[in-house]
């Protein structure tokens, strides 16, 4: 578990530093072979948000050693 936690923490920090997003392990905490990450971004531009999240997805595809089972983006707009 320590090795997994180290890998996940490093990945979360790289996402935060590179894209200025929030990142957290949101499920599968007790699994040795799997992790589920949540990444969030707040912006006043939907276009900007979608571009950043697309770059996050590409970053994960390039830097995660293993298989990514699902990438999903959800957008919510407020005040329109």
N, C-alpha and C positions, 0 to 999 in steps of 0.2 A: 504493500500500500504506500510506503514511503516513496518508492520510485515513481509510482503513478502520480502521487500528489506533487512531486517535484516537477514532473513533466507538465502537468496541468497548470501549476502555478507559473511556470516559465512561459507557457503559451499565453496565459491570461495577461501577464505583464507585457509581453511583446505586443499583443493586440492593443492594450491600453496605450503604450508608448508610441506605437506606430500610427494608430487611427483615432486616438482620443475617444475611445468608446468605453463603456462599462462591460465587464466580462465576468461571468461567474459559472462555477460548476453547479448546475441546477438539478441534476438527478444522477442516479447510478453511483452514488458515493461509495458504496460498499463493494462494487464490482471491480475486480482486478483488471479485466480486459476491456472495459467500456467506460466511456464518460459522456456526459451530455452537458454541453456548454450553452449558455445564453449570452447573447451580445446585444447591447442596447445603445442607441444613439438618439439624442434629442437635438433637433435642428429646426430652424424656421423655413427650411426649403426641402420639399419632398424630393426634388431632383438631386440635391446634394446628398440627402440621406440614402437614397437608393444607390448612388454612385459609391459612397463610402461602404455600404453593406456589400455591394458587389465586389469591391476590392478586398474586404474582409474574407469573403468566400474564396476568392482566388488565393489569398494568402494562406488560408487553412488548407486548401487543396495542395499547395506546394510544400507546406512546412509540417503537416501532420504525418508522422510515420505510422502508417496503417491505413485502414479503410474508413472513409467517411460515408456513413449510411444515408444521411439526409441533411440537406441545407434548406432552410425555410426562412423566408423574409415576411414579416408582418408589418404593415404600415398603418398607423392611426393618425388622423388629423383632428385637431381641436381648434375651435374658434373660427371656423369658416362658415 
